[in-house]
Amino acid sequence: MDSFGPERTRAGEPELSDTHDAELHAQVDRAVAAWPVGEAVVAWFPLGVGPGDGGRPGPVCVAGSAETTFAWASVTKLVTALAVLVAVEEGTTALDEPAGPPGSTVRHLLAHASGLGPEPGPPVCAPGKRRVYSNAGFVDLGDHIAERSGIPVAEYLREAVLEPLGMHGVRIDDPPAGLAAAGLSGNLDDLVRLAQEWAAPTVISTATRDEAIRVQWPELGGIVPGFGRFDPCPWGLGPEIRGGKHPHWTGATNAPTTFGHFGSSGSFLWVDRAAGLAAVGLADRPFGPWAGRAWPELAGMLVAGLAPVSGQV
């Protein structure tokens, strides 16, 4: 992962390419410093678009201290989803293999369409009928991969994703929501590496990543926690897809194809291929109304500041 490790620039340092970049850094620094939290850090980077860069993300820019470890909560699901997709490519499982409640498959579980409720318990509907955001479904995914591979889920996450991506600072816990659903903590470097992988995959093929960011069961409505019900409520194989949702934790100017996840701990990760950029953030205050205001405002700054220099779709 050395060649994929984040190259960082910081506000006010001479390696910034021009005055416009310095102004954007300063604007983001001021915005993050004003968040009503004890500590927060964000990073953003342009996506590679030319044949000379192999599509790899560009330099990473940071606002805040990058060394602190924060809980990721449900952003963990993006790691679990990658691990499941690695298992699919290895032939350990298959997307349309039965998993979860009767009639459900691995694909249903990844796309929050299995019919399981948010927490452990009996199904609340039949598979493929509603988009029900489900920690329980991701716990089932972890159990399924452990059963099929013969490797405990924590070990599988580490071997399939964390070690290959150089995410050496990630800590694996076992919270009430379940390890595979919400059990990781890490620093900014780790989260940037995860975003870079979703932007330009290395542990899975581009074709598999593209399937993961394609809307599954596009007709389904459902609830995005903290933001309300949407009809439809687009979701991929792990990542949430912005679609036409409003209000939303990404920005009003992010493209409908923007994908990612946020966590109740105050974490987020999104990739906007149309605007040609990605961003991540961590904070020590749980998600709440403050994040519903601050994160979209930040996304708007970044799209306005970086979109003119790129444009991958």
N, C-alpha and C positions, 0 to 999 in steps of 0.2 A: 504493500500500500504506500510505500514511500513516494512514488510518483503521483499518487492521488491525494496526498496529504494537503491540508489547506495552507495556501500561501496567504498571509494576512497583511492588510494595511490598516492603519488607524488614523483617526481624524487628526489633521494638522501635521502629519509626517511628510517629508519631502518626496517619498516615492509615489504619492498620489499623482495621477496622470495630468490633471489640469485643475483650474480653479473651480470648475463646475463640480468635480468630484469632491474637492475639499468642502465646498458649500453643502453638498449633500451629507457628508459625514458630520459636519457640525450641526446640521438640522436634526439628523437622527440622534446624535448624542444628546441634544437638548430635549428632544421628545422623550427618550428613554429615561433620562434623569428626572423628568417630571412625573413618571409613572408613580402611583401611590403604593410602592412596594419597598421593602428593605433593600433588596438587591435584585438586579435584572441584567441580562446580557442578551444582545441580539447579534446576528451575523447575516450577511447577504452576499450574494455573488452572481455575476452574469453567467449564463449558460454558454458553453462553447457552440459555435455555429458554423465554423469554417472547416474545410477539408484539412487544413494544416494543424488543427488542434484536436482532431479526432472526436469532436463533439464534447470534449471534457469541459467541466466548469472552469471559469476564470478565477482570478484572485479573490480571496475572501476578505471582506471588510467587517470589522468588529466595533461595536459600541458597548462598553462596559468591560468588566473583568472576565477573562475567559477561563479562569482556573477553578472556579467553584463548582462543586458537584450539586446538581439539583435532581429532584424526582421528576421523571418523565410522565408518569401516569399513563394515559392512554396512547401517547405517542409510541409507547412500547409496541402497540399493535402493528406499526410499520416494520418493526424488526421481526415480529412473529410472522407477518405476511411474507416477508422475504424468505424466511426460513422454510415456510410451507412451499413457496414457489421453487426453492432449491430442491426440496424433496420431490416435487412434481417432476422437475427436469431430470432428477436422478432415477426416477421410476419407483421411488419409495411409496408414493401415493399418486393419486390422479385427481384433477379438479372435479370430475363428475363421479368420484367414488363415494359411496354412502358414508356419511359421518354425521354425528349429532342425532337429533330426534328422527323418528321414522319418516322416510321420504326426503330427508335432507342429505346434502352432499357437502364435500369440502368447499365447493364454489358457494353454496348457500351460506355456509358459516363465515367465509371471508367477506361476503357482501352484506352481512346482517340481514339475510333473507331466509334464515332457517326456521323461523317461527318461535325461537327461544326468546324469553324475556330478557330484560337487562341483567338480572342476577339469576343464580341457580334456581331451578324450579321447573315445573312442567311447561311445555310449549304454550304460548298464548294465541297462536294461530297456526295454520298449516304452512309448510314451506312454500316460498314464492308468492305469498299473498300480501305481505306487508313488510316494510323496512323497519325492523325493530332493532334499535341499537343494543347490542348484546355483549356484555363482558362474558357472560356464560358461554356464548358461542366460541369465543377465542380460547377460553379454558378448555372447551371440548377439542378445539384444533390442536392445542398443545398436547393433550392426552392422546389424540389420534396419531400425531407424528411420533410421539414417544413409543406408542404401541407398534406402529409399523416399522420404525427404525430400530427398536430395541435400545434406544439411547434416551436417557432422561431429558426432559424438555430443556432444562437449563443448559445442559451440556450440548444439546443440538443447536440451540441458539448461538452458543459461543463458537462451536466448530463451523457452522454453516454461514454465519453472518459476522459476528463480532470480531473474531480473529482475522478472517480474510480481509476485512475492511479496516483493520488497524484500530478498532474501537476499544483500546486497551483500558480506558478509564471507566468503562461501564460496570456498574455494580448490579448484581442480580439479587432481588429480594423476593419475598412471597407475600404480597399484601392480601387483604381480604378479597379484593376483586380477582385475584389469581395472577400468577407469574406471567403467563402468556398474554394476559389482557392489559396489565398495568404494572409489571414488576421490575422495570429497569430504572436506574438512575445513572446520570453521567454528566460530563462537562460539555462545554460548547464545542470543543474539538470533536468529540464523539458524535454530537448531533449534526454537525456540519458534514461529517463523513457519511452519515446516514442519508442526508439530503443529497449529497453528491452521487451516492449510489442510485437513488431513485431518479436523479436527473440523467445519469449516464451509467447504466448498469454494468457490473463486472462479475457479480456472483450469479446472476441469471442472464439470460439472453435478452436482447432488446425486444424481440418478439414477445417473450413472456411478460416483460415489463409493460409493453404496449397493451397486452390483454388485461393486465392488472389495472390499468388506468382507463379502461373502457367501461362505460356504465353497464352494470349487470342488472337485468330486469328493469329497464328504464321506466316502466310504467308505475313502479311502486312508490307510494307516498310513505312518509314517516317523519320522525322527530329528530332534529339535531339537538342534543342536550344543550340547554341554555339559550337556544335560539327559536325553538318552536317547531311547528309542523309545516312541512312543505310537500306539495303535490305537483310534480314528482319530487322525490328526494334522492338524487343521483349518488351512487356509490360504486366503487370498483372492487377489486379483490384486495381489500385492506384499506387503501386510501379513500377518503371522502372526496367527491368531485363537486366543485362549486356549483356548476349549472347556473340556474337563475335564482338561487336562494338570496333572499334579502329580508331582514338583516342577516349578516354572516360574519364569521370571524376573520375571513380574508377581506380585501378591500373592494369597494364598489367598482374600481377600475381593473381588478383582476379578471382575466378571461374566464368564461364559463368552463373551460377545460382545466383550470387550475386544480391541482389535487394536493392532498396532504392529510394532516390530522392535528388536532389539538388535545391537550390533556388537562384534567381538572387541577393539576398541580401548578398551572400557569405556564405550560410549555406549548409550543406550536412549531410546525414545519409545513411549508408550502412550496410548491414548484409551479411556476407559471411559464410554460413553454412558449406561449404566444408572445408574452412580454420579454422572454429571454432572461429570466432571473428566478432566483430562489431565495428564501429567507427562513431563518429559524430563530427561536427565542426561548429563554428560560427565565423564571422568576421564582422568588421565595414566597409569593402570595398566591393562594389558590385562585383558579379561574372564578370570575364574577363579573358584575357590570363594568368594573374598571377595564377588564380585558376586552369586553365587547365594544368599548370605545377606543381603547388604545391600539389594539392590533389592526383594525381596519385603517385607522389614521396612518399608522406606520406603513402599511402596505401601499396606501395611496402615495406617500412620499417616495417610496422606492420605485414604484411603477413610473411615476412622473420623472424621477431622476435617472433611471437606467434604461427604460424601454427604448429610447431613441437610438441606443448603440447596438441593439440586437434585434431579434425577431424570429426565433425558431418556432415552428408550429408542430 
